Amino acid sequence: MTDIRHDWTLAEIQALFDLPFNDLMFQAQQVHRQNFDPNQVQISQLLSIKTGACPEDCKYCPQSNRYDTGLEKEKLMEVELVINEARKAKESGATRFCMGAAWRSPKKKDMPYVTAMVRGVKELELETCMTLGMLTSEQAEELNEAGLDYYNHNLDTSEEYYEDIITTRTYGDRLSTLSNVRGAGIKVCSGGIVGMGEEAKDRCGLLKSLANLPQHPDSVPINMLVQVEGTPLADLGEVDKLDPFDFIRTIAVARIMMPKSAVRLSAGREDMSDEMQAMTFMAGANSIFYGEKLLTCKNPSENHDHQLFDRLGINSDKQATHHTEEDVAASLTQKINDVAMDKVFYDASAS
C-alpha cells in the first residue's frame, strides 16, 4: 500500500472510487497510518499579496478581470506588510506561510519584491510557499535561491475537462511550470478543484495526472468549488453540485494514490460541516489552510478550527504516537521475551 506508483490507469482509479464507502475509508486510513501520524494536521496560512485584475479566464475565479464580482483590485503588497502578516500567522500556529498573486506570470520587475518576501518569511522560521502563475525555469531558479520551499500551481481538473474551465493557458503550460519548479529544486504543491460540473471520470483524470507526474507533488490541495457571484460557475444547478461523499472519496483516493504526499483541505471548508471535515481527516487529509480568508474567499475562523481539533484530538499532546509495523512487531517480540524470561527465573527473595 505504500508503493510509489506513476503508472495508474483510469480503470484502476475508477475501481477505487467504486469501492463501498467503508472499504475505501479503511484502505485510505491504513495507507495514511503507514506514512503519517494519524492525529497530526499541518497548518498553512494563505495571503493574497496582489489581488484582482488577472487576465486569465478561469471560470471559478473572482480575481479574473473578465468577470464583475465586485472585488477590489489591489497592487502588490509592501514587503514589510507581508512579513508582519507572516509573523501573525506563526503566532496563531501556522507552520507554512503561502503567498498568492493574481498574475498570469510574474514580470521581471516583480521578482525582487517576491524574493525579498521569501527571505523575510524564512527568517521567521516558517516554511514558505508562493503561487504567482506560470514560471520560467529562470524565475524558478531565482525563487529557489531566495529559499522558497514550495510552489503551488494547480492542474485544476482533468486534461479532458480543462478547456471547459480555462482557455487562456493550456494544460501543457501548467505541466511545464511544474517541471520548471521541480527542476529548480523547489517542492511542488499541486492539486485541483472539484464540484465544477465535472463528471466522475474527470476527478479520476485529475488524480491520474497528479499521481503519474515524474514525482508526486509534496502537497496536494483539494478544493471544493466556492460559487462566487459574477463568475460563470456561480449558477451551477443542484444537479451539478458535488455530493459531500464524493468529495470525501476524492480525498481518500488521493491518499491511496499518493501515499507520502500531504493532502490539504483548501477552499470550500466554510461550507463543510464539522462531521464532513472529520471524515476527510479519516480519509487521509492531513493539512489545512488556516485563517478567516483564503485569497478572496471565506474560511472557518481560527477559533473554530482550534475547537474542532480539540474535539477530534488533533495536534494534541494526547495524540497517539505513530508506530510503523516494524515498531509494533519489535514491541510484541520484546513482550514475548519478557514473559519467557519470567518463567526461567523465580523470585529468590520470597524463599
Residue pairs with C-beta under 8 A, 6 or more apart in sequence:
1 27
1 30
1 31
1 34
1 256
1 259
2 31
2 34
2 35
2 259
2 260
3 259
4 216
4 259
4 260
5 211
5 257
6 211
6 212
6 213
6 214
6 216
7 212
8 207
8 208
8 211
8 212
8 257
9 208
10 201
10 204
10 205
10 208
13 204
13 207
13 208
13 253
13 257
14 200
14 201
14 204
16 24
16 27
16 252
16 253
16 256
16 257
17 24
17 200
17 203
17 204
17 249
17 253
19 27
21 245
21 249
24 249
24 252
24 253
24 283
25 248
25 252
25 279
25 282
25 283
27 252
27 256
28 251
28 252
28 253
28 255
28 256
28 282
28 283
28 284
29 38
29 282
29 283
29 284
31 255
31 256
31 259
31 284
32 38
32 255
32 259
32 283
32 284
32 286
33 322
34 259
34 324
34 325
35 259
35 260
36 286
36 322
37 319
37 320
37 321
37 322
38 320
38 322
39 312
39 313
39 314
39 315
39 316
39 319
39 320
40 286
40 314
40 315
40 319
40 322
41 281
41 285
41 286
41 287
41 288
41 309
41 314
41 315
42 95
42 96
42 262
42 264
42 286
42 287
42 288
43 93
43 94
43 95
43 96
43 287
43 288
43 290
43 315
44 94
44 95
44 96
44 97
44 98
44 127
44 129
44 264
44 287
44 288
44 289
44 290
45 86
45 89
45 92
45 94
45 96
45 97
45 98
45 289
45 290
45 291
46 98
46 99
46 100
46 289
46 291
46 294
46 295
47 77
47 82
47 85
47 86
47 89
47 97
47 98
47 99
47 100
48 74
48 100
48 101
48 102
48 293
48 295
48 296
49 76
49 77
49 82
49 99
49 100
49 101
49 114
49 117
50 74
50 75
50 76
50 77
50 101
50 102
50 103
51 63
51 71
51 72
51 73
51 74
51 102
51 295
51 296
52 63
52 65
52 71
52 72
52 73
52 74
52 102
53 63
53 65
53 73
53 102
54 61
54 63
54 64
54 65
54 102
54 103
54 104
55 64
55 65
55 104
55 168
56 64
56 104
56 133
56 166
56 168
56 169
57 64
57 66
57 166
57 167
57 168
58 64
58 156
58 165
58 166
58 168
59 164
59 165
59 166
59 196
59 231
59 232
59 233
60 165
60 193
60 196
60 225
60 226
60 228
60 231
60 233
61 67
61 228
61 231
62 69
62 71
62 228
62 230
62 231
62 296
62 297
63 71
63 102
63 295
63 296
64 231
67 230
67 231
67 232
68 230
69 228
69 229
69 230
69 231
70 229
70 230
71 296
76 101
76 110
76 113
79 113
79 116
79 117
79 120
80 120
82 99
82 117
82 120
82 121
83 117
83 120
83 121
83 124
85 97
86 97
86 120
86 121
86 124
86 126
87 124
89 97
89 126
89 290
89 291
90 97
90 124
90 125
90 126
92 290
92 291
92 302
93 290
93 302
93 306
94 126
94 290
94 291
95 126
95 127
96 126
96 127
96 128
96 129
96 149
96 150
97 121
97 124
97 126
97 127
97 128
97 129
98 128
98 129
98 130
98 131
98 150
98 152
98 289
99 114
99 117
99 121
99 128
99 129
99 130
99 131
100 130
100 131
100 132
100 152
100 295
101 110
101 114
101 130
101 131
101 132
101 133
103 110
103 132
103 133
104 133
104 134
104 168
104 169
105 132
105 133
105 134
105 135
105 136
105 139
106 114
106 132
106 133
106 135
106 139
110 132
111 139
111 142
114 130
114 132
114 143
114 146
115 142
115 143
115 145
115 146
116 146
117 130
118 128
118 130
118 143
118 146
118 147
118 148
119 146
119 147
121 128
122 128
122 147
127 149
127 150
128 147
128 148
128 149
128 150
129 148
129 149
129 150
129 151
129 152
129 189
129 219
130 143
130 148
130 150
130 151
130 152
131 151
131 152
131 153
131 189
133 153
134 153
134 169
134 173
134 174
134 176
134 177
135 143
135 151
135 153
135 177
135 180
135 181
136 180
137 180
137 183
137 184
139 180
140 151
140 180
140 181
140 183
140 184
140 186
141 184
143 151
143 184
143 186
144 184
144 185
144 186
148 186
149 186
149 187
150 186
150 187
150 188
150 189
150 218
150 219
151 181
151 186
151 187
151 188
151 189
152 189
152 190
152 219
152 221
153 174
153 177
153 178
153 181
153 188
153 189
153 190
154 174
154 190
154 191
154 192
154 193
154 221
154 223
155 162
155 171
155 174
155 175
155 190
155 191
155 192
155 206
155 209
155 210
156 162
156 165
156 166
156 174
156 192
156 193
156 206
157 165
157 192
157 193
157 196
157 198
157 202
157 205
157 206
158 198
158 201
158 202
158 203
158 204
158 205
158 206
158 208
158 209
159 171
159 205
159 209
160 201
160 202
160 205
161 196
161 198
161 199
161 202
161 205
162 170
162 171
164 197
165 196
178 188
178 190
178 213
178 217
181 188
182 188
182 214
182 215
187 218
187 219
188 213
188 215
188 217
188 218
188 219
189 217
189 218
189 219
189 220
189 221
190 210
190 213
190 217
190 219
190 220
190 221
191 210
191 217
191 219
191 220
191 221
191 222
191 223
191 254
191 264
191 266
192 206
192 210
192 221
192 222
192 223
193 223
193 224
193 225
193 267
194 203
194 206
194 222
194 223
194 224
194 225
194 242
194 246
194 247
194 250
195 224
195 225
195 236
195 240
195 241
195 242
195 247
195 268
196 225
196 233
196 236
197 233
197 236
197 240
200 246
203 246
203 250
204 253
207 250
207 253
207 254
207 257
210 216
210 217
210 220
210 254
210 257
210 258
211 257
211 258
216 258
216 260
216 261
217 258
217 261
218 261
218 262
219 261
219 262
219 264
219 287
220 254
220 258
220 261
220 262
220 263
220 264
221 264
221 265
221 266
221 287
221 289
222 247
222 250
222 251
222 254
222 263
222 264
222 265
222 266
222 285
223 266
223 267
223 268
224 242
224 247
224 267
224 268
224 269
224 271
224 272
225 233
225 236
225 242
225 267
225 268
226 267
226 268
226 270
226 271
226 297
226 298
227 233
227 234
227 235
227 236
228 234
228 296
228 297
244 272
244 276
247 276
247 280
248 276
248 279
248 280
248 283
249 283
251 263
251 265
251 280
251 283
251 284
251 285
252 283
252 284
254 261
254 263
254 284
255 263
255 283
255 284
255 285
256 284
262 286
262 287
263 284
263 285
263 286
263 287
264 285
264 286
264 287
264 288
264 289
265 272
265 277
265 280
265 285
265 287
265 288
265 289
266 288
266 289
266 294
267 289
267 294
267 297
267 299
269 277
269 288
269 289
269 299
269 300
270 297
270 298
270 299
270 300
272 280
274 308
274 311
277 308
278 308
278 312
281 312
281 314
288 305
289 299
290 299
290 302
290 305
291 299
291 302
292 298
292 299
292 300
292 301
292 302
293 299
300 308
308 314
309 315
309 316
310 316
313 319
323 331
